[in-house]
Amino acid sequence: MTNYSLASSTWDEREFGAIQKVIDSDMFTMGKHVAQYEKNFADFFGSKYSVMVSSGSTANLLMIASLFFTKNPALKLQRGDEIIVPVVSWSTTYFPLQQYGLKVKFVDIDRKTLNIDLEKLAAAITDKTKAILSVNLLGNPNDYAKMNDIIGDRDIFILEDNCESMGATIAGKQAGTFGVMGTFSSFFSHHIATMEGGCIVTDDEELYHILLCIRAHGWTRNLPKFNKVSGEKSDDPFEESFKFMLPGYNARPLEMSGALGIEQLKKLPSFIDIRQKNARLFQDLFANHAYIEIQQEIGKSSWFGFSLVLKENAPYSRAELVKLLTENGIECRPIVTGNFLKNTQVLEYFDYEVSGTVEVAEYIDQHGLFVGNHQNDIEKEIKLLAKVLL
């Protein structure tokens, strides 16, 4: 029996009604609902442009791919360029980097925030570093003011994997908008749910046009008449039907996902408010726990979930902790991938190096896990967790 689940449905009759409207229209491929959702998404997060795609994973893929096709020398990537990443994230943060032949440099995380260790980041940067792919973990944004201070006047740009941190802010600015591009996910267990789905935001018009092109086959059909990929499109739609400019993908979302996103985005402010209210209770109960550490918030986290890291003095192992939680109906998971370097088989395909030591990632990997947060009040569940871990 599950007493405290990882996630719960965010849908009601409004979402089911949105699905039904798409069914009634008999138009299921990407169309007007996706376009409206993209506009609403960009407006909500304060970006000029938003591109909806089939998942947060494909959002990361297209974000990296687009930088190989830009004409802007300050942003253009080439195979062999060095990009810095934290050693704890989801697998599809890293895989596009391998797939595009980038040199991946792994850096340890900070034990308090679970984001990239900024001191170790500073030590990792060389004259070969082209970009930093930052990851906002479990709802917690990075300290981008400090990150930019570290970069200084060097020609290094920031990208954001914000798939776990939709709605997090620093000084009122939305996470996902501090870099050249930011990615978001709307998978079931995330802050909003569109069945499958993801978004990329940017203020760069050329990158926006490239993303539109490579999202759908690399053709020109979805580009505006005057654009920064093909220049000026023909007024003859037949001529533009199958005109290809870039080696793209089919990462289009379904029209149902766009319709769902329109409704979900309306609810997002209240979802974030409730998640943050749940987090305040969690912090009150666990901030000074005898043998458990919790994530230190930067700015205003959107609290994807609640991490629990056993201190060195803990009376049991993580395996015993998992058993205890499971026996009490509390679902839990590892902190994302833990130390990604343990995946030695897939790393055989990577060109990578590790900067310094990764003892924190290794510690988290062995002693950490997280439990869920929800968009509804879970006071009872959080108090159950506290009671179990007295």
C-alpha positions as CSV (number, residue, x, y, z in Angstrom):
1,M,0.0,0.0,0.0
2,T,1.3,3.4,-0.9
3,N,0.9,6.1,1.8
4,Y,3.2,8.7,0.2
5,S,3.7,8.5,-3.6
6,L,6.3,10.1,-5.7
7,A,3.8,12.1,-7.8
8,S,0.1,12.5,-8.4
9,S,-2.1,13.6,-11.3
10,T,-2.5,17.3,-12.0
11,W,-5.5,16.8,-14.3
12,D,-9.2,17.5,-13.9
13,E,-12.1,18.0,-16.2
14,R,-10.3,21.0,-17.9
15,E,-7.5,18.7,-19.2
16,F,-9.9,16.0,-20.3
17,G,-12.0,18.7,-22.0
18,A,-8.9,20.0,-23.8
19,I,-8.2,16.4,-25.0
20,Q,-11.7,16.1,-26.2
21,K,-11.5,19.3,-28.2
22,V,-8.5,17.9,-30.1
23,I,-10.4,14.6,-30.7
24,D,-13.4,16.5,-32.0
25,S,-11.2,18.6,-34.3
26,D,-9.7,15.4,-35.9
27,M,-6.4,17.2,-36.1
28,F,-3.8,15.5,-33.9
29,T,-0.5,16.6,-35.3
30,M,1.2,19.8,-34.1
31,G,-1.1,22.7,-34.8
32,K,-2.8,25.7,-33.3
33,H,-2.9,24.4,-29.7
34,V,0.9,23.8,-29.7
35,A,1.4,27.3,-31.1
36,Q,-0.8,28.9,-28.4
37,Y,1.0,27.0,-25.7
38,E,4.4,28.1,-27.0
39,K,3.2,31.7,-26.8
40,N,1.8,31.3,-23.3
41,F,4.9,29.5,-22.2
42,A,7.3,32.2,-23.4
43,D,5.1,34.9,-21.8
44,F,4.9,33.1,-18.5
45,F,8.7,32.6,-18.2
46,G,9.6,36.0,-19.6
47,S,11.4,34.7,-22.8
48,K,11.0,36.0,-26.3
49,Y,10.6,32.6,-27.8
50,S,9.5,29.1,-26.8
51,V,9.6,25.9,-28.9
52,M,7.6,22.9,-27.7
53,V,9.0,19.4,-28.4
54,S,8.2,15.8,-27.6
55,S,10.1,15.6,-24.3
56,G,12.6,17.3,-22.0
57,S,15.2,14.9,-23.5
58,T,14.6,16.1,-27.0
59,A,14.6,19.6,-25.7
60,N,18.2,19.0,-24.6
61,L,19.0,17.3,-27.9
62,L,17.8,20.2,-30.0
63,M,19.3,22.8,-27.7
64,I,22.8,21.3,-28.3
65,A,22.2,20.6,-32.0
66,S,21.1,24.2,-32.7
67,L,24.5,25.5,-31.6
68,F,26.2,23.6,-34.4
69,F,24.1,25.4,-37.0
70,T,24.2,29.0,-35.7
71,K,26.2,31.6,-37.6
72,N,27.1,33.4,-34.4
73,P,30.8,32.7,-33.7
74,A,30.3,33.4,-30.0
75,L,27.8,30.6,-29.7
76,K,28.8,28.2,-32.4
77,L,29.9,24.8,-31.2
78,Q,32.2,22.4,-33.1
79,R,33.1,18.8,-32.4
80,G,35.8,18.6,-29.8
81,D,34.7,21.8,-28.0
82,E,34.8,21.5,-24.2
83,I,31.6,21.8,-22.3
84,I,31.4,21.6,-18.5
85,V,28.6,19.7,-16.7
86,P,27.8,18.6,-13.2
87,V,28.4,14.9,-12.5
88,V,24.9,14.4,-11.1
89,S,22.0,14.8,-13.6
90,W,19.8,12.8,-15.8
91,S,21.3,10.7,-18.6
92,T,19.8,12.8,-21.5
93,T,21.5,15.9,-20.1
94,Y,24.8,14.2,-21.2
95,F,23.9,12.1,-24.3
96,P,23.4,14.9,-26.8
97,L,26.9,16.1,-25.9
98,Q,28.3,12.7,-26.8
99,Q,26.2,12.5,-29.9
100,Y,27.6,15.8,-31.2
101,G,31.2,14.9,-30.4
102,L,31.8,17.4,-27.6
103,K,34.5,17.0,-25.0
104,V,32.5,16.6,-21.7
105,K,34.2,17.8,-18.5
106,F,32.5,16.5,-15.4
107,V,32.6,18.5,-12.2
108,D,31.5,17.5,-8.7
109,I,28.4,18.9,-7.0
110,D,27.9,20.9,-3.8
111,R,26.7,18.8,-0.9
112,K,24.4,21.5,0.4
113,T,22.7,22.6,-2.9
114,L,23.2,19.4,-5.0
115,N,24.0,21.7,-7.9
116,I,27.5,22.1,-9.5
117,D,30.2,23.0,-7.0
118,L,31.1,26.6,-8.0
119,E,34.6,26.5,-6.5
120,K,35.3,23.3,-8.4
121,L,33.7,24.9,-11.5
122,A,36.1,27.8,-11.3
123,A,39.1,25.4,-11.1
124,A,37.7,23.3,-14.1
125,I,37.5,26.2,-16.5
126,T,40.4,26.5,-19.1
127,D,41.0,28.4,-22.3
128,K,39.4,25.4,-24.0
129,T,36.0,25.7,-22.2
130,K,33.3,26.9,-24.6
131,A,30.1,26.5,-22.5
132,I,28.7,25.4,-19.1
133,L,25.6,23.2,-19.2
134,S,24.2,23.9,-15.8
135,V,21.5,21.7,-14.2
136,N,19.0,23.0,-11.7
137,L,18.5,19.8,-9.6
138,L,15.2,18.8,-7.9
139,G,13.7,22.3,-8.3
140,N,16.8,24.2,-7.0
141,P,18.3,26.9,-9.3
142,N,22.0,27.5,-9.5
143,D,23.5,30.7,-8.3
144,Y,23.9,32.3,-11.7
145,A,25.3,35.6,-10.4
146,K,28.2,33.7,-8.9
147,M,28.5,31.6,-12.0
148,N,28.7,34.7,-14.2
149,D,31.3,36.2,-11.8
150,I,33.4,33.0,-12.3
151,I,33.1,33.3,-16.1
152,G,34.0,37.0,-16.0
153,D,35.0,38.4,-19.4
154,R,35.9,35.0,-20.9
155,D,34.0,33.8,-24.0
156,I,32.0,31.1,-22.2
157,F,28.2,30.9,-22.3
158,I,25.7,29.2,-20.1
159,L,23.0,26.7,-21.0
160,E,20.3,25.5,-18.5
161,D,18.8,22.1,-18.1
162,N,15.8,23.2,-16.1
163,C,13.7,20.0,-16.6
164,E,13.3,19.4,-12.9
165,S,12.9,23.1,-11.8
166,M,10.0,24.6,-13.7
167,G,8.8,27.7,-11.7
168,A,11.9,28.2,-9.6
169,T,13.1,31.8,-9.4
170,I,16.0,33.9,-8.3
171,A,15.1,37.6,-7.5
172,G,11.9,37.1,-9.5
173,K,13.7,35.8,-12.6
174,Q,12.6,32.4,-13.8
175,A,15.1,29.5,-13.8
176,G,15.7,28.4,-17.3
177,T,16.1,32.0,-18.6
178,F,19.6,32.7,-17.2
179,G,21.4,31.1,-20.1
180,V,21.4,31.4,-23.8
181,M,18.7,28.6,-23.8
182,G,16.9,26.7,-21.2
183,T,15.0,23.4,-21.4
184,F,11.9,22.2,-19.6
185,S,10.0,18.9,-19.2
186,S,6.3,18.3,-18.7
187,F,6.4,14.6,-18.1
188,F,3.9,13.2,-15.6
189,S,6.0,13.4,-12.5
190,H,7.1,17.0,-13.2
191,H,5.6,20.3,-12.3
192,I,3.0,20.2,-15.1
193,A,2.0,17.2,-17.2
194,T,1.3,17.1,-21.0
195,M,1.5,13.3,-21.3
196,E,5.0,13.7,-22.9
197,G,6.5,17.0,-23.7
198,G,9.2,19.6,-23.3
199,C,10.1,23.2,-24.2
200,I,13.1,25.2,-25.1
201,V,13.2,29.0,-24.4
202,T,15.6,31.6,-25.7
203,D,15.8,35.3,-26.5
204,D,17.9,34.6,-29.6
205,E,15.9,34.9,-32.8
206,E,18.4,32.9,-34.9
207,L,18.5,30.0,-32.5
208,Y,14.7,30.1,-32.3
209,H,14.5,29.7,-36.1
210,I,17.0,26.9,-36.1
211,L,15.0,25.1,-33.4
212,L,11.8,25.4,-35.5
213,C,13.6,24.0,-38.5
214,I,15.4,21.0,-36.8
215,R,12.3,20.1,-34.7
216,A,10.5,19.1,-37.9
217,H,12.7,17.3,-40.4
218,G,15.0,20.3,-41.0
219,W,12.5,21.7,-43.5
220,T,11.5,25.3,-44.0
221,R,7.8,24.8,-43.7
222,N,7.4,26.0,-40.1
223,L,9.7,29.0,-40.5
224,P,8.4,32.6,-40.8
225,K,8.6,34.1,-44.3
226,F,11.7,36.1,-43.4
227,N,13.9,34.0,-41.2
228,K,17.6,33.5,-40.2
229,V,17.9,30.0,-41.7
230,S,16.7,30.2,-45.3
231,G,16.4,33.9,-45.6
232,E,13.1,34.7,-47.5
233,K,10.7,31.9,-48.1
234,S,8.8,31.5,-51.4
235,D,5.2,32.5,-51.4
236,D,4.5,29.3,-53.2
237,P,3.6,26.7,-50.5
238,F,4.2,23.9,-52.9
239,E,7.8,25.0,-53.5
240,E,8.4,25.2,-49.7
241,S,6.6,21.9,-48.9
242,F,9.7,19.7,-48.9
243,K,12.6,22.2,-48.8
244,F,15.3,21.1,-46.4
245,M,18.0,23.3,-44.9
246,L,19.4,21.6,-41.8
247,P,19.9,17.9,-40.7
248,G,16.9,17.8,-38.4
249,Y,14.7,15.4,-36.5
250,N,11.1,14.7,-35.9
251,A,10.7,15.9,-32.3
252,R,7.3,17.5,-32.8
253,P,4.8,17.3,-29.9
254,L,1.2,16.1,-30.4
255,E,-1.6,18.6,-30.6
256,M,-3.1,17.0,-27.5
257,S,0.1,17.9,-25.5
258,G,-0.2,21.5,-26.6
259,A,-3.9,21.7,-25.5
260,L,-3.0,20.1,-22.2
261,G,-0.2,22.5,-21.7
262,I,-2.5,25.5,-22.1
263,E,-4.6,24.3,-19.2
264,Q,-1.7,23.2,-17.1
265,L,0.1,26.5,-17.4
266,K,-2.9,28.3,-15.9
267,K,-2.5,26.1,-12.8
268,L,1.3,26.4,-12.5
269,P,1.4,29.4,-10.1
270,S,-0.9,27.6,-7.6
271,F,1.1,24.4,-8.1
272,I,4.3,26.1,-7.2
273,D,2.8,27.9,-4.2
274,I,1.6,24.6,-2.8
275,R,4.9,22.8,-3.5
276,Q,6.7,25.6,-1.7
277,K,4.2,25.4,1.3
278,N,4.9,21.7,1.5
279,A,8.6,22.4,1.4
280,R,8.4,24.8,4.3
281,L,6.9,22.1,6.5
282,F,9.6,19.6,5.2
283,Q,12.3,22.2,6.1
284,D,10.8,22.8,9.5
285,L,10.8,19.1,10.3
286,F,14.2,18.1,8.8
287,A,16.4,21.2,8.8
288,N,18.1,20.1,12.1
289,H,17.7,16.4,11.8
290,A,20.3,14.4,13.8
291,Y,21.4,12.2,10.9
292,I,19.8,13.5,7.7
293,E,20.8,16.4,5.5
294,I,18.3,18.2,3.2
295,Q,18.9,20.4,0.1
296,Q,19.8,24.0,0.7
297,E,17.6,26.3,-1.3
298,I,19.0,28.9,-3.7
299,G,16.5,31.6,-4.5
300,K,13.0,30.2,-4.5
301,S,13.1,26.5,-5.4
302,S,10.1,24.9,-7.0
303,W,10.8,21.7,-5.0
304,F,10.5,18.9,-7.5
305,G,11.1,16.6,-4.6
306,F,12.8,16.3,-1.2
307,S,16.3,14.9,-0.9
308,L,17.4,13.0,2.1
309,V,21.1,12.4,2.5
310,L,22.3,10.3,5.4
311,K,25.1,11.9,7.5
312,E,28.2,10.0,8.5
313,N,26.6,9.3,11.9
314,A,23.4,7.8,10.5
315,P,22.3,4.6,12.4
316,Y,21.6,2.7,9.2
317,S,22.7,2.4,5.6
318,R,20.8,3.7,2.6
319,A,19.6,0.2,1.7
320,E,18.1,0.0,5.2
321,L,16.6,3.4,4.8
322,V,15.0,2.4,1.5
323,K,13.6,-0.7,3.2
324,L,12.2,1.3,6.1
325,L,10.5,3.8,3.8
326,T,9.1,1.1,1.5
327,E,7.7,-0.8,4.5
328,N,5.8,2.3,5.5
329,G,4.4,2.9,2.0
330,I,6.8,5.8,1.1
331,E,8.1,5.8,-2.4
332,C,11.6,6.9,-3.0
333,R,14.2,7.1,-5.7
334,P,18.0,7.7,-6.1
335,I,19.0,11.4,-6.5
336,V,18.7,11.4,-10.3
337,T,21.5,9.3,-11.6
338,G,23.7,9.7,-8.6
339,N,27.3,9.8,-9.7
340,F,27.0,9.4,-13.5
341,L,30.6,8.2,-13.7
342,K,29.5,4.8,-12.4
343,N,27.9,4.1,-15.8
344,T,31.2,2.9,-17.2
345,Q,29.7,1.0,-20.2
346,V,28.0,4.1,-21.7
347,L,30.9,6.3,-20.9
348,E,33.0,4.2,-23.3
349,Y,31.3,6.2,-26.0
350,F,32.2,9.5,-24.5
351,D,35.2,11.8,-25.0
352,Y,35.4,13.1,-21.4
353,E,37.5,14.0,-18.4
354,V,36.8,14.5,-14.8
355,S,38.0,17.7,-13.2
356,G,39.3,17.2,-9.7
357,T,37.6,14.8,-7.4
358,V,33.9,13.8,-7.2
359,E,33.7,12.7,-3.6
360,V,30.4,14.5,-3.0
361,A,28.7,12.9,-6.0
362,E,30.0,9.6,-4.8
363,Y,28.7,10.2,-1.3
364,I,25.3,11.2,-2.6
365,D,25.3,8.1,-4.8
366,Q,25.8,5.9,-1.8
367,H,23.9,7.7,0.9
368,G,21.2,9.8,-0.8
369,L,17.7,9.5,-2.1
370,F,14.6,11.6,-2.6
371,V,10.9,11.4,-1.9
372,G,8.1,13.2,-3.8
373,N,6.6,16.6,-3.6
374,H,3.1,17.3,-4.9
375,Q,1.0,20.1,-6.3
376,N,-1.5,19.4,-3.5
377,D,-1.2,19.6,0.3
378,I,0.8,16.6,1.6
379,E,1.1,17.6,5.2
380,K,0.0,14.2,6.4
381,E,2.5,12.4,4.2
382,I,5.4,14.7,5.2
383,K,4.5,14.2,8.9
384,L,4.5,10.4,8.3
385,L,8.0,10.7,6.8
386,A,9.2,12.6,9.9
387,K,7.6,10.1,12.2
388,V,9.2,7.2,10.4
389,L,12.6,8.9,10.6
390,L,12.5,10.0,14.2
